[in-house]
Amino acid sequence: MDDAAVPSLTPALRRELEIVRSLLKAGCSVDDMVAAANAAARVAARAAAETEREVQKGGTELTVRGLPVGGDWDWRALKRFLQSRGLSQRAIKFTDKDPELDVGVARFATVADCNLAADLLAACEPPEPGATIVVERGLAPEYARRSRKRVREGEEEPQAGSSRGAKAPRAPDVCAAVCPWWQVPYSKQLTDKHQRIAEALNAITVEVDRRAYGSSKPEWVRAAHARASGATGSASSASLCCPLLGILRSPVIERYRNKSEFTAGLDEHEKPLVGFLRGSFQDGITCVGNPDATRHTSLMAVKLAAAATAYIRDVSQFAPYDKRNQKGYWRLVLVREGRRKSFLPVPVTSSAVQAATADGGSPPAPAILDSPTFATLDPLTYLVTFGERGLGAKPAAAAAAAAAAEMSADVGQDEPMAEARATGGEGEGGSVSSGHQPGMDVSEVCEVEPEHPRSDEVMVMLQVNPEYPPAKTDPNAAARELRAMTAALHAAAMADAGESLFTVWVQLHTGVSNAAPADAPLLTLPPLLPRDSAEEQPSEPREVTAAVEAASGSGYIHDSLCELRFRISPTAFFQVNSPATCALYKVVGDWAAAEPSTLLLDICCGTGTIGLTMASRVAKVIGIDSVPSAIEDARVNAALNGITNAEFVAGKAEDALPGILSTHAGPDSPYGPGDVVAVADPPRAGLHRTVLRALLGCERIRRLVFVSCNPDNLVQNIAALCSPPRNRSGRDRGGRGRRGGGGGADMSGYSGDYNPFRPVKALAVDLFPHTAHVEAVMLLER
Ligand SMILES: C[S@@+](CC[C@H](N)C(=O)[O-])C[C@H]1O[C@@H](n2cnc3c(N)ncnc32)[C@H](O)[C@@H]1O
């Protein structure tokens, strides 16, 4: 084969081509070569397995126990101690820097280094008289648990990377790292997520019961206990704090994400790769995996990751960032996409698929509604119900009927669970008087994948390390790299979606973690500067200049949700699954039951989405968010959609809300009791206790719709909002003190008298297929 015929061959492939040529010249047949290659692969696999066994035997980590904490000893002292024994040249890392821990973990570059350190430590004198330090091989279970918990709870994005001696064997598969449920049938995913929310609702009952004593115990807690004691089925479902109506399935389950955050790093063969981290740095993993196989990443994002990889591997003079030594330039490639049309395919049930395929036809294609009318959008289309869970031991059809009635019922029932039971219990056949479809039983959920429409606008943010010496010493070299990378990405994006608008940002960040602070510098693409006055415009290929021009668009993308258009900045929050978000917002809007006299508070409003989708139904919207760029977007979004009754405040809700309430919802405000409705959609950490107090203390708020992406914090926040005030329960229990919980979980110390809210109904919403994450919506009233 002539080299000129394959000009795109990489140097590595070219070398392999040479080997094949020489074997052919030596008279080897192709069959011989295949047999030799297979044998070599088997030897390599066996060698890798041997290495893995070796690593598992020893590993590169040492756990040191019995550190005399509290005095001068802490992890720093351990580090000094190791260094004083001649180990300073080793790559020693501590997985946790909690000064109170008496356990330290040192990580070494190789198993041999680790063995040497273990021997040295075992032979040396204790660092303090009387101290007994125990050295063990491997990662302390305390650390392993912590790292796993952090990743599971999504506090940190599963990070990638590998410590040198033990990379590939320990890094999980990329799918296991970022969409761990990818092989679980969708109906089972929904069942498990629904169960997780049911457990949270049960935990709310338990938590409020724990906080309230005697006569202060809310009626709904007593009712839950009565149901639990009389339940023939599972007591846990009977003692839910309110009915759980089911779970809204995601209208799209494949490649649904409109945002992908790729790490530029090294794969398990130490080759540059732009993809997903395959585990946690704390677990010693830093390697990156290919995003192709992940079910939730969009095709456009996959394509751009591949283009970025090809650029870094084959063209760039700059290295990707390596967390192990904090060297390198390319760190992160963030891809965000927007669409002109709202996208709401009608879900197909498995019975419909069976009927179609029995006739020899293909499964019915999901309909794509060009202009879905938000006002008439029926979330029940996506509702999945469960016979045995959440609503007590009722047949699925009855549960579905109860859910349908609850979804459409007027709010304000005195006894929601009883109401739900009565409606569902009667309706064995599942007929629903409201005319709604009653949602589908989980057994009807099928795996047909609606086709996702292509994106119309694409934004890329390149996060780079400005301290990388070649970039720092030669800004023009950095500019050339960023511009050439942009050209590579632009070409890939245009090949997929010719008319897309394309925009590129550059973020400068130096920390070890890729999570940049809110104030990390965000720049547009730098121009090439003449080196001196004698030099004319520096040269670069014409296609690069053209691509950079094309990528210097507005700097934003726009997405469509619920018939509105939203501008999105690179650092503003926007829900990642737009079709499912529409269904979520419809439920939030319906449950808020806003009226023309309503003041709607949108707490943690992001780009203003929830408030703006409800603006036409209320007197005024006030949105609050801590990210200034999100608030700028929200203001632009109001104007973009011709909305004039919305106001947005940049600041933390804990700082801004008390003032807003005293101005707009105090005794002199034009809004009467019940006219103020709040929607809260906090980040994973939940609402700050100051916000909880402000909501409880504002009598005019009679209805609160709470959206949560973290069931654990949902329990704490809702329990705080639904528990009687301490002084009331304190009287009943003779003034016994109580330990405060974290994150606003306990209102101890809040001496105000207030009427607690009561949970009315809840719904799970699946915004994140193939992951363990799930949203919950709850309606609270008082
Ligand atoms: C889960 S998002 C919800 C955003 C918006 N409701 C939506 O649906 O797009 C949480 C939002 O809370 C904001 N946030 C985080 N901490 C905050 C705080 N202390 N006060 C106000 N907003 C905060 C974040 O910037 C983010 O926009």
The ligand as a Gaussian input file, in Angstrom:
#p B3LYP/6-31G(d) Opt

LIG

0 1
 C      -30.906000      22.586000      40.637000
 S      -30.498000      24.161000      40.024000
 C      -32.097000      24.753000      39.588000
 C      -32.115000      25.908000      38.641000
 C      -33.455000      26.223000      37.974000
 N      -34.542000      26.179000      38.899000
 C      -33.696000      25.304000      36.806000
 O      -34.604000      24.471000      36.857000
 O      -32.984000      25.427000      35.805000
 C      -30.031000      24.984000      41.454000
 C      -29.675000      26.438000      41.259000
 O      -29.381000      26.957000      42.548000
 C      -28.376000      27.937000      42.421000
 N      -27.811000      28.105000      43.767000
 C      -26.871000      27.356000      44.390000
 N      -26.684000      27.809000      45.642000
 C      -27.528000      28.853000      45.814000
 C      -27.795000      29.735000      46.899000
 N      -27.160000      29.620000      48.050000
 N      -28.719000      30.685000      46.719000
 C      -29.375000      30.821000      45.540000
 N      -29.151000      30.015000      44.478000
 C      -28.247000      29.046000      44.619000
 C      -27.473000      27.397000      41.356000
 O      -26.749000      28.428000      40.745000
 C      -28.476000      26.740000      40.401000
 O      -28.846000      27.637000      39.389000

